[in-house]
Amino acid sequence: MPAGRLAKLAVIAAIAAATHGLYGNVDVAKGVLVGLPAVPGVLAGTALQQRLSGRAVSLMFSVLLVVIAIELLVE
C-alpha cells in the first residue's frame, strides 16, 4: 500500500477516534493496554515478513485462517 494511502487512513482513523472520544466512547486506558504490547508484535512481524517470500507469508496467513475457522466451528 503506498504511503499516501496509509497517511489518509491514519488521518481518517484519528478523526474517527476523536469523534468517538467527544461522545465518550473511548477508553484511553484500555486502548493503551492493547496498543502498547502490539507495537513490539508489529515490529517483529514486519521484520519476519521482510525475510520471507510472499508465497510463504500467504501460506502462513492461509493456515492461520483455517485454524481460526476450525476453532469457530468447534465452539
C-alpha positions as CSV (number, residue, x, y, z in Angstrom):
1,M,0.0,0.0,0.0
2,P,1.5,3.4,-1.0
3,A,2.5,5.7,1.8
4,G,-0.2,8.3,0.7
5,R,-3.0,5.8,1.3
6,L,-1.6,4.9,4.7
7,A,-1.4,8.6,5.6
8,K,-5.0,9.1,4.6
9,L,-6.1,6.0,6.6
10,A,-4.3,7.3,9.7
11,V,-6.0,10.7,9.4
12,I,-9.4,9.1,9.0
13,A,-8.8,6.8,12.0
14,A,-7.6,9.8,14.1
15,I,-10.7,11.8,13.2
16,A,-13.0,8.8,13.9
17,A,-11.3,8.2,17.3
18,A,-11.6,11.9,18.2
19,T,-15.2,12.0,17.2
20,H,-16.0,8.9,19.3
21,G,-13.9,10.5,22.1
22,L,-16.2,13.5,22.1
23,Y,-19.2,11.2,22.6
24,G,-17.4,9.4,25.5
25,N,-17.0,6.1,23.6
26,V,-13.2,5.9,24.0
27,D,-11.5,4.3,27.0
28,V,-7.9,5.5,26.6
29,A,-6.6,3.2,29.4
30,K,-7.8,0.1,27.6
31,G,-6.6,1.5,24.3
32,V,-3.1,1.9,25.7
33,L,-3.3,-1.6,27.3
34,V,-4.0,-3.1,23.9
35,G,-1.8,-0.7,21.8
36,L,1.5,-0.8,23.7
37,P,2.0,-4.6,23.6
38,A,1.0,-4.5,19.9
39,V,4.0,-2.3,18.9
40,P,6.7,-5.0,19.5
41,G,4.5,-7.6,17.8
42,V,4.1,-5.3,14.7
43,L,7.8,-4.7,14.6
44,A,8.6,-8.4,14.9
45,G,6.0,-9.4,12.4
46,T,7.3,-6.8,9.9
47,A,10.9,-7.9,10.3
48,L,9.8,-11.5,9.8
49,Q,7.6,-10.7,6.8
50,Q,10.5,-8.9,5.1
51,R,12.7,-12.0,5.4
52,L,10.1,-14.4,3.9
53,S,8.8,-14.8,0.4
54,G,5.4,-13.6,-0.5
55,R,4.3,-17.1,-1.0
56,A,5.4,-18.2,2.4
57,V,3.6,-15.2,4.0
58,S,0.4,-16.1,2.1
59,L,0.7,-19.7,3.1
60,M,1.1,-18.8,6.8
61,F,-1.9,-16.5,6.6
62,S,-4.0,-19.2,5.0
63,V,-3.1,-21.7,7.7
64,L,-4.0,-19.1,10.3
65,L,-7.4,-18.5,8.7
66,V,-8.1,-22.3,8.6
67,V,-7.1,-22.7,12.3
68,I,-9.4,-19.8,13.2
69,A,-12.3,-21.3,11.1
70,I,-11.9,-24.7,12.8
71,E,-11.8,-23.0,16.2
72,L,-15.0,-21.2,15.4
73,L,-16.7,-24.4,14.3
74,V,-15.7,-26.3,17.4
75,E,-17.1,-23.7,19.8
